[in-house]
Amino acid sequence: MDTTPSATDRHSKPLTDRAVATLKPLAGQRVVRADGDVPGLAIRVNPSGRKTWTLTYRMGRRQRRWTIGTYPIISLASARKKARLALTQLDAGIDPAERKRTDREQETFNALAAAYLKQAKLKKRSWAQDELLMR
């Protein structure tokens, strides 16, 4: 019987702050530790030592993974809170990974204002007034 830990080590016990802080990657392999408290929540430790919170879930027939954030910026308690919120949204049919992607792709107001002013300078005499209003 092989007793060495695998690169993907799934535990049923809830994670603790101390366990997360002391997690280390195996030689050249990513380590994944599941949280026994929130279904699908896990911390992934890359070979570089970077620790990332993820939530694995199903949307329809597809298995998806949503990256919540990095440890220690996102604590264990915060990751659990975000994961529970995401699971609640999943029940309502909202995919957190898809929402994150669309939020990232949306243009900011400043980008839209700059594009508008670029066109307005060519076509409107009152472009300076528009620029003042946007600032």
C-alpha positions in Angstrom: 0.0 0.0 0.0 1.4 3.4 -1.1 1.3 5.9 1.8 3.0 8.9 0.0 0.7 11.9 -0.6 -0.4 12.4 -4.1 -0.4 15.6 -6.1 -4.1 15.8 -5.8 -4.8 15.0 -2.1 -8.5 15.2 -1.4 -9.4 15.4 2.3 -12.9 15.3 3.9 -11.8 17.3 7.0 -12.3 21.1 6.9 -9.2 23.1 6.2 -7.7 25.2 9.0 -5.8 28.5 8.7 -2.7 26.7 9.9 -3.0 23.8 7.4 -3.4 26.3 4.6 -0.4 28.3 5.7 1.9 25.3 5.9 0.9 23.7 2.6 3.9 23.1 0.3 4.0 21.7 -3.2 5.5 18.3 -3.9 8.6 18.1 -6.0 7.5 19.7 -9.3 3.8 18.9 -8.8 0.7 20.9 -7.9 -1.0 20.0 -4.6 -4.8 20.3 -4.3 -6.4 20.2 -0.9 -10.2 20.2 -0.7 -12.1 21.9 2.1 -14.4 19.5 3.9 -16.7 22.5 5.0 -17.7 23.9 1.6 -18.4 21.5 -1.3 -16.1 22.1 -4.3 -13.8 24.6 -2.5 -10.1 23.8 -2.7 -6.7 25.4 -2.4 -4.2 24.7 -5.2 -0.5 25.0 -4.4 1.6 25.3 -7.6 5.2 24.1 -7.8 6.3 27.8 -7.5 4.5 27.9 -4.1 1.7 30.2 -5.2 -1.6 29.2 -3.4 -4.9 29.8 -5.2 -8.5 29.2 -4.0 -10.7 27.5 -6.5 -14.3 26.3 -6.6 -15.2 23.3 -8.8 -18.8 22.9 -9.8 -21.0 21.7 -12.6 -23.0 24.0 -14.9 -25.3 21.7 -16.8 -23.1 18.8 -17.9 -19.9 20.7 -17.9 -17.5 20.7 -14.9 -16.2 24.2 -14.3 -13.5 25.7 -12.1 -13.7 29.3 -10.8 -10.6 30.9 -9.4 -11.6 32.9 -6.3 -8.2 34.4 -5.6 -4.8 33.9 -4.1 -3.8 33.1 -0.5 -3.0 35.1 1.7 -4.8 38.0 0.0 -8.0 35.9 0.3 -8.2 34.2 3.7 -9.8 30.8 4.4 -12.9 32.5 5.9 -13.2 34.9 2.9 -12.8 32.1 0.4 -15.5 30.1 2.1 -17.8 33.1 2.1 -17.2 33.7 -1.6 -17.6 30.0 -2.4 -20.9 29.8 -0.5 -22.2 32.9 -2.3 -21.2 31.4 -5.7 -23.0 28.2 -4.9 -26.1 30.2 -4.0 -25.8 32.0 -7.4 -25.4 28.6 -9.1 -28.7 27.5 -7.7 -30.2 30.6 -9.4 -28.6 29.7 -12.7 -25.7 32.3 -12.5 -22.3 30.9 -13.5 -19.6 32.7 -11.4 -16.8 32.0 -13.9 -18.8 33.3 -16.8 -19.8 36.4 -14.8 -16.2 37.0 -13.9 -15.1 36.7 -17.6 -17.8 39.1 -18.8 -17.0 41.6 -16.1 -13.4 41.6 -17.1 -14.3 42.2 -20.8 -16.6 45.2 -20.2 -15.3 48.5 -21.1 -14.7 51.0 -18.4 -16.4 54.4 -18.5 -13.1 56.1 -19.1 -12.4 54.0 -22.2 -15.9 54.7 -23.5 -15.5 58.5 -22.8 -12.1 58.6 -24.5 -13.6 56.9 -27.6 -16.6 59.3 -27.6 -14.4 62.4 -27.3 -12.1 61.2 -30.1 -15.1 61.1 -32.4 -16.8 64.2 -30.9 -13.6 66.3 -31.6 -14.1 65.5 -35.3 -17.8 66.1 -35.5 -19.0 68.5 -32.7 -18.1 72.1 -32.0 -19.2 71.6 -28.4 -16.8 68.7 -27.7 -15.0 70.7 -25.0 -18.2 71.1 -23.0 -18.8 67.3 -23.3 -15.3 66.7 -22.0 -15.9 69.0 -19.0 -19.2 67.2 -18.2 -17.5 63.8 -18.3 -14.7 64.8 -16.0 
